[in-house]
Amino acid sequence: MSQIKLENSWKERIEPEFHKDYMKNLKSFLKTQYDQSKTIYPKGENYFAALNLTPFEKVKVVILGQDPYHGPNQAHGLSFSVQDGVPFPPSLLNIFKELEQDIGMKRPTSGNLKKWADQGVLLLNAVLTVEGGKANSHQGKGWELFTDRIIQTLNQEREHIVFILWGSYAQKKGAFIDRHRHLVIESPHPSPLSSHRGFFGSKPFSKANAYLKSHGIQPIDWSLS
């Protein structure tokens, strides 16, 4: 990970993390995985894509995921997003269904959410790598401490950010967020297993924009076409 390029506003805040034991252990773990010819998603240059596309000062919304998609050509470093031309995973399809119900957005043809990231939506997974075909295989290796630090820094140094926490995992990870400084939107996860328990109809996109506008912040254009 020493060769990884990190956007400057994030680098100046979180570079000390790379010198801590947990990150050194994580780097060693990933090297061993590669040495064993394991398939790791996303590609190394995309580990920090969420941070590189959305500088610290530009973050307006955080959408917190769990770990990257573990199928071929899906993950590219943004939570819930897939690369152009890749079929929508079930959770992403449900996100688009809620977008349609919430703000009338026409369902996009691509599941690439880079347009959101470019506008200030930090699409952050709690764990930034995964072994191909093995969901959650890199949990507990250190990424969670690193991404906790990212959320803590936003919580402490910024105001009026919208944190969208879908499902119990994200809600536990974001439990320390200051509700007086930021808006926290919580609902069940968009996974087919839980989406009908309250994800549909939760209107996170219109709620986020209403909050941003109420604080004089340019809202997000959620359309992707």
Residue frames as qw, qx, qy, qz and C-alpha x, y, z in Angstrom:
[[0.000, 0.882, 0.471, 0.000, 0.00, 0.00, 0.00],
 [0.389, -0.597, 0.068, 0.698, 3.03, 2.30, 0.18],
 [0.247, 0.034, 0.550, 0.797, 2.72, 2.88, -3.56],
 [0.063, 0.711, 0.695, 0.092, -0.93, 3.90, -3.30],
 [0.118, 0.235, 0.046, 0.964, -1.64, 7.51, -4.21],
 [0.163, -0.645, -0.696, 0.271, -4.04, 9.29, -1.89],
 [0.092, 0.806, 0.277, 0.514, -5.78, 12.61, -2.55],
 [0.332, 0.360, -0.396, 0.777, -4.00, 15.39, -0.63],
 [0.421, -0.495, 0.135, -0.748, -6.81, 16.56, 1.64],
 [0.931, -0.287, -0.126, -0.187, -7.28, 13.01, 2.90],
 [0.776, 0.234, -0.392, 0.436, -3.57, 12.24, 2.97],
 [0.116, 0.501, -0.391, 0.763, -2.80, 15.09, 5.36],
 [0.620, -0.424, 0.189, -0.632, -5.47, 13.85, 7.76],
 [0.948, -0.171, 0.145, -0.226, -5.10, 10.07, 7.71],
 [0.618, 0.561, -0.532, 0.144, -1.53, 9.35, 6.62],
 [0.220, -0.530, 0.702, -0.421, -0.51, 8.67, 10.26],
 [0.887, -0.052, 0.267, -0.374, -2.79, 5.61, 10.13],
 [0.838, 0.452, -0.306, -0.009, -0.46, 3.96, 7.61],
 [0.276, 0.558, -0.665, 0.411, 2.34, 3.93, 10.19],
 [0.625, -0.370, 0.443, -0.526, 0.29, 2.15, 12.85],
 [0.271, -0.240, 0.932, 0.002, 0.68, -1.54, 13.57],
 [0.624, 0.369, 0.619, -0.304, -2.79, -2.48, 12.38],
 [0.579, 0.748, -0.089, -0.312, -2.14, -1.06, 8.93],
 [0.065, 0.604, -0.783, -0.131, 1.28, -2.69, 8.73],
 [0.440, -0.010, 0.884, -0.154, -0.41, -6.00, 9.58],
 [0.643, 0.587, 0.341, -0.355, -3.07, -5.37, 6.97],
 [0.384, 0.755, -0.443, -0.293, -0.45, -4.65, 4.33],
 [0.139, -0.389, 0.911, 0.014, 1.33, -7.90, 5.25],
 [0.580, 0.254, 0.719, -0.286, -1.95, -9.83, 5.03],
 [0.617, 0.703, 0.064, -0.349, -2.71, -8.43, 1.57],
 [0.192, 0.677, -0.679, -0.210, 0.82, -9.19, 0.35],
 [0.345, -0.151, 0.922, -0.090, 0.42, -12.80, 1.51],
 [0.644, 0.479, 0.487, -0.345, -2.90, -13.03, -0.32],
 [0.513, 0.766, -0.252, -0.295, -1.30, -11.82, -3.54],
 [0.034, -0.553, 0.829, 0.071, 1.70, -14.10, -3.05],
 [0.445, 0.070, 0.878, -0.159, -0.74, -17.02, -2.84],
 [0.031, -0.069, -0.684, -0.726, -2.27, -15.91, -6.15],
 [0.113, 0.575, 0.733, -0.344, -5.59, -15.06, -4.54],
 [0.118, 0.544, 0.440, 0.705, -7.93, -12.84, -6.56],
 [0.189, -0.464, -0.461, 0.732, -8.51, -9.59, -4.68],
 [0.092, 0.677, 0.475, 0.554, -11.20, -7.04, -5.49],
 [0.579, 0.809, 0.050, -0.087, -11.05, -4.19, -6.31],
 [0.742, 0.414, -0.145, 0.508, -7.74, -3.63, -8.11],
 [0.583, -0.337, -0.288, 0.681, -5.04, -2.06, -5.99],
 [0.171, 0.147, 0.114, 0.968, -5.31, 1.33, -7.65],
 [0.387, -0.494, -0.398, -0.670, -8.99, 1.43, -6.64],
 [0.458, -0.313, -0.714, 0.427, -8.63, 0.63, -2.92],
 [0.163, -0.475, -0.346, 0.793, -8.99, 4.33, -2.10],
 [0.130, 0.388, 0.569, 0.713, -11.16, 5.38, -5.05],
 [0.237, -0.807, -0.538, -0.051, -13.88, 6.76, -2.76],
 [0.415, -0.717, -0.072, 0.555, -11.40, 9.11, -1.07],
 [0.386, -0.147, 0.420, 0.808, -9.64, 10.09, -4.28],
 [0.064, 0.501, 0.628, 0.592, -12.89, 11.00, -6.06],
 [0.335, -0.826, -0.348, -0.289, -14.40, 12.89, -3.11],
 [0.366, 0.361, -0.430, 0.742, -11.91, 15.21, -1.33],
 [0.289, -0.330, -0.707, 0.555, -12.41, 15.85, 2.37],
 [0.072, 0.274, 0.187, -0.941, -13.71, 19.42, 2.00],
 [0.384, 0.057, -0.477, -0.788, -16.22, 18.41, -0.69],
 [0.182, -0.215, -0.957, 0.060, -17.98, 15.62, 1.23],
 [0.429, -0.215, -0.014, -0.877, -21.71, 16.36, 1.55],
 [0.894, -0.129, 0.021, -0.428, -23.14, 12.85, 1.95],
 [0.050, -0.413, 0.909, -0.033, -21.64, 9.56, 3.17],
 [0.898, 0.009, -0.135, -0.419, -23.21, 6.28, 2.03],
 [0.261, -0.547, 0.782, -0.147, -21.64, 3.52, 4.09],
 [0.867, 0.148, -0.388, -0.274, -21.35, -0.01, 2.71],
 [0.855, -0.454, 0.249, -0.042, -19.91, -3.16, 4.23],
 [0.500, -0.411, 0.609, 0.460, -17.36, -4.71, 1.87],
 [0.261, 0.436, -0.493, -0.707, -16.75, -4.73, -1.90],
 [0.895, 0.259, 0.004, -0.362, -18.65, -6.90, -4.34],
 [0.517, -0.458, 0.708, 0.150, -16.79, -10.18, -4.75],
 [0.789, 0.424, 0.442, 0.053, -17.75, -11.04, -8.35],
 [0.567, 0.035, 0.370, 0.735, -15.59, -10.43, -11.44],
 [0.197, 0.344, 0.332, 0.856, -15.52, -6.86, -12.82],
 [0.284, -0.789, -0.528, -0.136, -17.96, -5.52, -10.20],
 [0.472, -0.780, -0.160, 0.378, -16.03, -3.68, -7.47],
 [0.539, 0.538, 0.017, 0.648, -14.15, -0.50, -8.32],
 [0.384, 0.023, -0.410, 0.827, -13.76, 1.14, -4.93],
 [0.307, -0.205, 0.050, -0.928, -17.14, 2.83, -4.44],
 [0.273, 0.118, 0.858, -0.418, -19.76, 1.34, -2.12],
 [0.563, 0.473, 0.569, -0.368, -22.77, -0.20, -3.90],
 [0.420, 0.733, -0.248, -0.474, -21.38, 0.87, -7.30],
 [0.810, 0.043, 0.523, 0.263, -20.42, -1.41, -10.19],
 [0.206, -0.354, 0.483, 0.774, -18.43, -0.69, -13.31],
 [0.525, 0.427, -0.163, -0.718, -20.12, 0.25, -16.57],
 [0.595, 0.269, -0.653, -0.382, -21.71, -2.69, -18.36],
 [0.145, 0.053, -0.939, 0.309, -21.98, -4.89, -15.26],
 [0.435, -0.519, -0.632, -0.376, -25.49, -6.13, -14.31],
 [0.313, -0.607, 0.252, -0.686, -26.96, -4.48, -11.22],
 [0.246, -0.021, -0.899, 0.362, -26.47, -6.51, -8.01],
 [0.284, -0.612, -0.726, -0.133, -29.75, -6.93, -6.09],
 [0.317, -0.629, -0.363, 0.610, -28.99, -4.23, -3.48],
 [0.129, -0.236, 0.261, 0.927, -28.12, -1.68, -6.16],
 [0.133, -0.362, -0.723, -0.573, -31.27, -2.51, -8.09],
 [0.320, -0.694, -0.630, 0.138, -33.31, -1.84, -4.95],
 [0.273, -0.475, -0.082, 0.833, -31.47, 1.46, -4.42],
 [0.002, -0.011, -0.490, -0.871, -32.51, 2.48, -7.93],
 [0.241, -0.542, -0.762, -0.261, -36.10, 1.39, -7.25],
 [0.322, -0.687, -0.450, 0.471, -36.17, 3.61, -4.15],
 [0.198, -0.277, 0.194, 0.920, -34.64, 6.48, -6.11],
 [0.092, -0.290, -0.673, -0.675, -37.43, 6.13, -8.64],
 [0.339, -0.663, -0.667, -0.025, -40.11, 6.12, -5.92],
 [0.404, -0.578, -0.284, 0.650, -38.47, 8.87, -3.89],
 [0.043, -0.614, 0.116, 0.779, -37.58, 11.50, -6.49],
 [0.695, 0.624, 0.225, -0.278, -38.94, 10.09, -9.75],
 [0.062, -0.666, 0.628, 0.397, -35.51, 9.37, -11.16],
 [0.851, 0.375, -0.244, -0.276, -35.51, 7.30, -14.30],
 [0.882, -0.321, 0.317, 0.138, -33.72, 4.00, -13.71],
 [0.057, 0.780, -0.512, -0.355, -30.18, 4.32, -15.09],
 [0.893, 0.367, -0.238, -0.104, -28.57, 2.04, -17.63],
 [0.574, 0.377, -0.582, 0.435, -25.29, 1.86, -15.71],
 [0.708, -0.633, -0.307, 0.056, -24.66, 1.04, -12.06],
 [0.581, 0.138, -0.205, 0.775, -21.55, 3.23, -11.94],
 [0.287, -0.870, -0.388, 0.098, -22.10, 5.79, -9.17],
 [0.560, -0.022, -0.005, 0.828, -19.03, 7.92, -9.97],
 [0.001, 0.608, 0.276, 0.744, -21.29, 10.88, -10.81],
 [0.578, -0.765, -0.260, -0.115, -22.45, 10.90, -7.18],
 [0.753, -0.345, -0.071, 0.556, -18.86, 10.73, -5.91],
 [0.409, 0.315, 0.168, 0.840, -17.88, 13.66, -8.12],
 [0.218, -0.705, -0.248, -0.628, -20.61, 15.77, -6.46],
 [0.158, -0.517, 0.518, -0.663, -19.59, 15.04, -2.88],
 [0.903, -0.248, 0.014, -0.351, -21.11, 11.65, -2.06],
 [0.034, -0.554, 0.825, -0.109, -18.45, 9.60, -0.24],
 [0.911, 0.021, -0.240, -0.335, -19.25, 6.01, -1.21],
 [0.018, -0.597, 0.746, -0.293, -17.28, 4.33, 1.56],
 [0.857, -0.144, -0.484, -0.106, -17.12, 0.64, 2.36],
 [0.637, -0.718, 0.248, -0.131, -16.15, -0.36, 5.91],
 [0.721, -0.272, 0.550, 0.322, -13.76, -2.94, 4.44],
 [0.296, 0.756, -0.257, -0.524, -11.93, -1.95, 1.28],
 [0.293, 0.401, -0.810, -0.312, -10.89, -5.33, -0.15],
 [0.844, -0.034, 0.377, -0.381, -12.34, -8.83, -0.55],
 [0.274, -0.242, 0.875, 0.317, -11.21, -12.17, -1.94],
 [0.451, 0.135, -0.521, -0.712, -12.96, -13.12, -5.16],
 [0.627, -0.165, -0.692, -0.318, -16.05, -15.24, -4.52],
 [0.528, -0.304, -0.684, 0.401, -15.79, -14.95, -0.72],
 [0.206, -0.797, -0.174, -0.540, -17.98, -12.25, 0.81],
 [0.529, -0.809, 0.121, -0.227, -16.65, -10.67, 4.02],
 [0.932, 0.035, -0.188, 0.306, -13.36, -12.56, 3.68],
 [0.468, 0.349, -0.268, 0.767, -11.25, -9.53, 4.66],
 [0.461, -0.776, -0.109, -0.417, -13.29, -8.49, 7.67],
 [0.766, -0.637, 0.061, 0.058, -11.36, -8.10, 10.90],
 [0.818, 0.166, 0.030, 0.550, -8.01, -7.55, 9.16],
 [0.399, -0.333, -0.099, 0.849, -7.73, -3.84, 9.96],
 [0.093, 0.396, 0.452, 0.794, -9.75, -1.98, 7.35],
 [0.328, -0.757, -0.551, -0.131, -12.52, -1.27, 9.85],
 [0.481, -0.615, -0.171, 0.601, -10.14, 0.75, 12.07],
 [0.308, -0.030, 0.341, 0.888, -9.00, 2.74, 9.05],
 [0.103, -0.506, -0.558, -0.650, -12.51, 3.57, 7.87],
 [0.423, -0.738, -0.479, 0.216, -13.58, 4.38, 11.44],
 [0.414, -0.405, 0.002, 0.815, -10.85, 7.01, 11.41],
 [0.101, 0.250, 0.489, 0.829, -12.23, 8.48, 8.18],
 [0.303, -0.685, -0.583, -0.315, -15.72, 8.77, 9.68],
 [0.508, -0.638, -0.328, 0.476, -14.37, 10.18, 12.95],
 [0.347, -0.158, 0.161, 0.910, -12.42, 12.85, 11.07],
 [0.089, -0.433, -0.526, -0.727, -15.49, 13.92, 9.10],
 [0.449, -0.687, -0.570, -0.013, -17.60, 13.90, 12.25],
 [0.516, -0.585, -0.218, 0.586, -15.17, 16.07, 14.17],
 [0.321, -0.264, 0.228, 0.880, -13.87, 18.50, 11.55],
 [0.088, -0.224, -0.554, -0.797, -16.93, 19.09, 9.37],
 [0.329, 0.278, 0.563, -0.706, -20.56, 20.12, 9.89],
 [0.617, 0.454, 0.128, -0.630, -23.85, 19.41, 8.11],
 [0.195, 0.274, -0.876, -0.346, -22.90, 16.13, 6.44],
 [0.844, -0.030, 0.025, -0.534, -25.63, 13.59, 5.71],
 [0.089, -0.324, 0.941, -0.020, -24.69, 10.07, 6.80],
 [0.809, 0.060, -0.207, -0.548, -26.86, 7.40, 5.17],
 [0.162, -0.341, 0.903, -0.207, -26.62, 4.18, 7.18],
 [0.791, 0.054, -0.317, -0.521, -28.42, 1.20, 5.67],
 [0.863, -0.060, -0.502, 0.015, -28.66, -1.88, 7.88],
 [0.710, -0.703, -0.038, 0.032, -27.44, -2.75, 11.36],
 [0.799, -0.028, 0.028, 0.600, -23.77, -3.07, 10.37],
 [0.284, 0.526, 0.093, 0.797, -23.56, 0.51, 9.07],
 [0.409, -0.789, -0.163, -0.429, -25.67, 1.80, 11.96],
 [0.812, -0.515, -0.069, 0.267, -23.32, 0.27, 14.54],
 [0.662, 0.125, 0.073, 0.736, -20.30, 1.68, 12.72],
 [0.098, 0.530, 0.132, 0.832, -21.85, 5.15, 12.67],
 [0.487, -0.665, -0.562, 0.068, -23.19, 5.09, 16.22],
 [0.480, -0.453, -0.204, 0.723, -20.75, 7.76, 17.43],
 [0.225, 0.411, 0.337, 0.816, -21.71, 10.37, 14.80],
 [0.025, -0.303, -0.410, 0.860, -22.80, 13.66, 16.41],
 [0.148, 0.608, 0.750, 0.215, -26.48, 14.06, 15.52],
 [0.065, -0.860, -0.244, 0.443, -26.35, 17.75, 16.46],
 [0.139, -0.600, 0.430, 0.660, -23.69, 18.52, 13.84],
 [0.114, 0.179, -0.808, -0.549, -24.87, 16.14, 11.12],
 [0.781, 0.064, 0.039, -0.619, -27.96, 14.39, 9.76],
 [0.142, -0.208, 0.967, 0.043, -28.03, 10.62, 10.18],
 [0.744, 0.136, -0.161, -0.634, -30.54, 8.73, 8.02],
 [0.209, -0.233, 0.944, -0.102, -31.05, 5.11, 9.07],
 [0.812, 0.144, -0.034, -0.564, -33.14, 2.36, 7.52],
 [0.881, -0.062, 0.466, 0.051, -32.97, -1.36, 6.78],
 [0.298, -0.385, 0.652, 0.581, -30.43, -2.47, 4.19],
 [0.571, 0.451, -0.209, -0.653, -31.44, -2.45, 0.48],
 [0.009, -0.196, 0.971, 0.138, -30.64, -6.16, 0.24],
 [0.562, -0.184, -0.568, -0.572, -33.61, -8.28, -0.90],
 [0.476, -0.223, -0.800, 0.289, -33.48, -9.94, 2.53],
 [0.234, -0.468, -0.522, 0.674, -34.39, -6.73, 4.34],
 [0.067, 0.109, 0.267, 0.955, -35.50, -4.09, 1.83],
 [0.368, -0.498, -0.570, -0.541, -39.22, -4.66, 2.44],
 [0.514, -0.516, -0.576, 0.371, -38.83, -4.06, 6.17],
 [0.169, -0.894, -0.215, 0.355, -38.57, -0.30, 5.72],
 [0.407, -0.239, 0.387, 0.792, -35.93, 0.49, 3.13],
 [0.082, 0.437, 0.618, 0.649, -38.57, 1.05, 0.48],
 [0.239, -0.829, -0.419, -0.283, -40.35, 4.29, 1.28],
 [0.601, -0.538, -0.214, 0.552, -37.56, 5.62, 3.51],
 [0.292, 0.921, 0.163, 0.200, -36.85, 8.48, 1.04],
 [0.664, -0.481, 0.037, 0.572, -33.16, 8.96, 1.90],
 [0.481, 0.238, 0.323, 0.779, -32.37, 10.92, -1.26],
 [0.079, -0.763, -0.311, -0.561, -35.01, 13.61, -0.90],
 [0.608, -0.766, -0.172, 0.117, -34.33, 13.84, 2.85],
 [0.682, -0.211, 0.106, 0.692, -30.61, 14.32, 2.21],
 [0.293, 0.421, 0.305, 0.802, -31.22, 17.08, -0.31],
 [0.305, -0.836, -0.329, -0.317, -33.76, 18.86, 1.91],
 [0.674, -0.642, -0.072, 0.359, -31.19, 18.94, 4.73],
 [0.581, 0.007, 0.214, 0.786, -28.40, 20.18, 2.48],
 [0.093, 0.625, 0.358, 0.688, -30.59, 22.94, 1.06],
 [0.458, -0.833, -0.298, -0.085, -31.71, 23.98, 4.55],
 [0.616, -0.614, 0.098, 0.483, -28.04, 24.67, 5.36],
 [0.236, 0.885, -0.188, -0.354, -27.32, 26.50, 2.12],
 [0.377, -0.374, 0.779, 0.333, -25.48, 23.58, 0.54],
 [0.499, 0.339, -0.500, -0.621, -25.93, 22.65, -3.12],
 [0.843, -0.052, 0.430, -0.320, -28.06, 19.46, -3.22],
 [0.357, -0.232, 0.839, 0.338, -27.01, 16.29, -5.01],
 [0.654, 0.352, -0.294, -0.602, -28.25, 15.58, -8.54],
 [0.636, -0.203, 0.732, -0.139, -29.02, 11.91, -8.03],
 [0.823, 0.513, 0.064, -0.237, -29.73, 11.23, -11.72],
 [0.584, -0.408, 0.607, 0.352, -27.20, 9.01, -13.44],
 [0.673, 0.490, 0.503, 0.231, -28.31, 9.09, -17.08]]
